[in-house]
Amino acid sequence: MKIAILPGDGIGPEITKQAVKILDAFDLTKDIEYAPIGGSAFELHNDPLPASTLDLAKKADAILLGAVGDWKYDQLPREKRPEQGLLRIRQGLNLFANLRPAIMFPELTHASSLKASVVSGLDIMIIRELTGDIYFGQPRGISVNENNEREGVNTMRYAESEIERIAHVAFQTAQRRKQKLCSVDKANVLETTELWREIFTNIGKSYPDVKLSHMYVDNAAMQLIRDPKQFDVIATGNIFGDILSDQASMLTGSIGMLPSASLDANNKGMYEPSHGSAPDIAGKDTANPLATILSLAMMFKYTFKDEAKYLLIENAVRQVLQDGYRTQDIFSTDTKLIGCEQMGDLVVDRLEGSL
């Protein structure tokens, strides 16, 4: 298993360190290699995604990413900003399918801002198309228009083949779960998503065992708060998926609990927590590493097809939560507050007890 570790910026190095402890417990650290991405790569190479990092990622079987970004880079030209490294590696590896599970651990129902009756038992899979849409569409940029005023332009666009391939991922995922898929769009306003809805409907005929529904994105945002358990699998485009998955993460109590997998057509993947780099708490040992550890669990499930290790890691996380340990983002007065490092150590301890 050749695994590339890209710690990134902010809390990225702290949280990836805890996931590497899991790899060490499995005796799998001999084939890992590190490389910079984001702001740390800009500092070293004047590029948020150096050619050497992309080359390592292409040669690896899977990639574990921490997080990228820092406010101090906001004044750089856009192509030099840390986030561009993330967009470019997704595109460079053709990681078009982003899977973001939002699962409510029973021990964390109190951490959600919604009533326990609304979120208890929540288990949603959000599938986000990751390499198209407004983040990559051309033309884009800031220019001066015919009225001699500055104008920003971004282009939302999807090719038929891009929609088809994410649709197949969504339907096949639904088949393995509760055979229920909700496709989210804005087809009443945006022609791009009118095409999206048409293609999802047509492909759905090839999956008669999956019940397909459609929902406008504004209604979906409301329904995620009103009745989130009505959903099982949600499929949507890049920008809508970015927003809805972050919203769903807070149903579970904290974005620090939300892992993700970004896959290509052959299930090679980049695995990363859905949260950002949080530079304000970097180096303070307060970050929650569980989303990163659960992302590593997804790596074993989706890329390495090792369900046993996936379950071992997930169960270790559940045991630590059952024992009452919490990082700051999920802490309550009746639990035990610990830091990032100790949380990683406790998960490893529970894991090793099961090996």
N, C-alpha and C positions, 0 to 999 in steps of 0.2 A: 504494500500500500504506500504509494508515493504521495505524500500530503504536503502541500505548500501552505505555510502559515504566513499570513499577511496581517500583522498586528494593527497597523494603521496609526491613528492619532488619538489624543485624549485618553479615555479609559480603555481604548483598544488593547494596548499591551497588557494591562492588568487582567482583563477578562479572558483574553486568549491564553494567558499563562495558566489559568485555572483549567481550561479545556485540555491543554497539553498534559496536565497532571493525569487526566483520564487516559490519554493515550499511553502515558508511562505505566499506568496500572495494568494496561493490556500488553505491555512490552512492545509498543508500536512506535517508539520515538526514533528508531535508528534510521528511518527513511523519510524524516521530515526535513524540510528546508525552509528558511525564513527569507522574506524579501519585503522591501518597503513599498507602501502605497499611500496616496493622499498627501497630506502636508509633510509627513516625514520623508516621503520620496522627493517632494519638491525641494526640501532643504538639502538633500544629498545630491540630487541629479537635475534640479531645475525642471522637473517634470513629475506630475502626480501619478503617472504610470510609466516608469522607465521600461525600455525594451527588454531589459533583463528580467524584470518582474513578470511581464506578460509572457516571456519565453518560459520561465519557470512554471507559471500557471498552466500553460499549454501542455507541458511535459508531465505535469502531475496528474494523478488519478482523481484527486479532489483538492479543493481549496478551502481553508478555514480563514475567514476574514473577521477582524475585530470591528473597527468603525473608522470612518474618515471624517475630517472636517475640523475647523477651528476658526473662531471669529477673526483671529489675527490675519487670516488669509483672504478676508472678504474684499479687500481692495486690490487684489491681484487681477490681472486680465483673466477673463472667464476660463480660457483654455488652461490656465495654470492652477486653478483652484482645486482643492482636494476632491471635491465631488465629481470633477471631470474624470479623475482616475477610476472612480467606481463605475461611472457610465461607460467608459471606454473598455474596461475589462469585461463587463457584461456583454457588450457588443462584440469584443474581440474573441470571446469564447462562445458566442452565440447562445448565451444562457437566456432563452426566451421564456421559460416557464418558472415563475416564482410561486412557491408554495408556502403559505403562511398559516399554520394552525393556531387557532385561538381556543385554548383549552382551559377550563376552570378547574384548578385543583381544589378539592373540597375544603382544604385547610385555608384557602385564600378568599373564600366568599366574602369575608368581612372587608377585604381590601378593595373590592369593587365599589364604585360610587353608586351602583344600582342595588336594589333590594336583593337579598339572597334568593328569594323565590323566583326572580327574573333570570339570574345568572347561574344558579346551581345546576350542575350537570352540563353546562355549555361545552360544546365541541363543534367548532366550525372550521372548515378548511377554505381559505381564500386563495384562489388561483389568479395571479396577476400576470398579464402579458408584460414582458420586461424589456424588450429591445425595439419596440416600435412606439407609435403614438406621438404625443406632443413633445416628449423629451428628445426625440431624435429626428422629427420631421423637418424638412427643408421647404421653403426658405425660413430662416430665423435670423434674429439680430435686432440691433437698434440703429436706426438711420434717420435722416431728415426727409420728411415727406414734401409733397408739392405745396403745402401751406407753410413751409419753412419752420416746422416744429418737429421735435424728436418723436419718433414712433417706434414702439417695440412690436416685433412680429414673431410669433411662434406658430407652427403649422401642425395641426392634428391630422394624421393620416395613417391608414392601415391598408396594406395590400391584402387581397383575398387569401393568398397562401399563408400570411402571418396569422390571420384569424382562424383559418382552418386548423393549423397545427396546435394552437392553444385550445381550440374547441375539443380536439381529440383527447388532449391531456385532461381537460375538465370532465368530459364524459367518462373516460376510463377511471379517473379518480372517484367519481360518483358511483360507478359500478362496484368499487371495492368498499364503499361505505353504505349509505342508506338509499342509494339509487335516486337521489334527489339533487337537482342542479338548478340554481338560479343564476341566470345571465343578467348582468347589470349593465345598462347603457343609458344613453340620452337620445334615443332614436326619434323622439318627437321634435328635436331641435337640430341635432348634429347628423349630417349625412354619413360621416364616418361610422357612427354607431348604428345608423339605419342599416348599413351594410353588415355590420357586426351581428345585429339581430337576425337578419335574413340568413346569414351563413350558419349561425348556431341552430336556427330552426331546421335548416336543410340537413345538417349533419346529425341532428337529433333523430332523424328518421332511421339512421343506422344503429341507433342505441335504443331500441324500443323498451328495454327494461329500465331506462332512466326517465324519470318524470322531469321534464324541462319546464321552467317558468321564466318569465322575463320581468324585470323591474327597472324603473327609471332610477338613476343614481341618487337623486334627492330623496325619493321615497325610501330607497334602501338605507340611506343614512338615518332616516327617522326610524325605520323598522328595526335596525340594529339596536336602538335604544329601547323602543317600545316592547319588542318581542323577539329577542335575538335567537331564541331556540327554535324559531320557525325555519331557520336556515341550517343546511348541512354543508353543501359545497356552493361557494359563490365564485363565479368567473367574471372577470372584467378586464378592461384595458389598463394601460400603464398608470395614467394619472389618477383614475378613479380608484384603482387598486392600492395605490400609494396612500391615499387618504382613508379609505374604508378600513384597511388593515390596521392602521394606527388607531383608528376609532375602536375597532374590535379589541385591540390589545388592552384598552382601558377597561373593557368589560371584565377582563380576567384579573384586574387589580393593578397591573403595572406593565408598561411596555418592556420593562426589564425581564418579563417572563415569556416574551414572544420570540421564538426561533424562526428561521426561514431557510429554505433551500431554493437555489436558482439552478435550473437544470437545462442541459442541452438535449438534443434528440436522442442521445445514447445514455442519458442519466448521469453523465459526468456533471458534477455540481460544485458550486461555490456556496458555502454554508456560513451564515452570519446572523447575529441578532438583529432584530428589526429596529432597535433603537439607534440613536446617534452616538457621537463621540463624547458628549457631555464634558467639554473641557473645563467647566467650572468645578467639577468634582474629581478631575484627573489627579492621581497621586495621593488621594485622601483615603483610600481603602474603603470607600463607601459604596462603590458600584455593585450592582447585582450581576453576578456572572452566570446565572442560571439560564438565561436565554442563549448564551454562547455554548454552555454545556449541552443544552437540549438541541442546539443546532448541530453539534458534533454527533449526538444520537441520531439525528436525521441523516447525517452522512453515512452512517453504517446501514441505515434502512434503505436509502434510495440509491446510493452509488455502489456500496459494497454488498448489498443484498444480505446483510447479516442482521436479521431480526432479533437474534438472541442478544447481541451487544446493545442494540437499540433499547430493548426492554430492560436490560440490566442498568443502563444509565438512567432511564426514566424512573425506574423503581428506586434507585438510589436518591434521586432528587425528591421523590415523594416521601421517602423515609425521613430525610432531613426536615422537610416541611412538617411532617407528622410529629417530629420531635420538638417542634416549636421554634426553630431557628429562622431568623429573618434578617435580611439586609434592610437598610433604611426605607427603601421605597415601598416595602410590603409590611413594615413593622407596625405592630399595635401593642398597647400596654400589657397585654396578657401573653406576649411572646418574648423571645430572647434575641436581643439586637446583637448582630455580629457584622464583621466586615467582609469584604470581597475575598481576601485570602483565606479566612477561616471557613467561609462558605465552600470554597473549592476543596479545602482539606476535608471537611465533613462529608461532602459527596463522595470523595475518593475513599474515605474510611468505610462508608456504607457499601460502596461498590466492591471493595476488596473483601468485605465480609460475605459477599454473595458469590465470589469467584471460587 
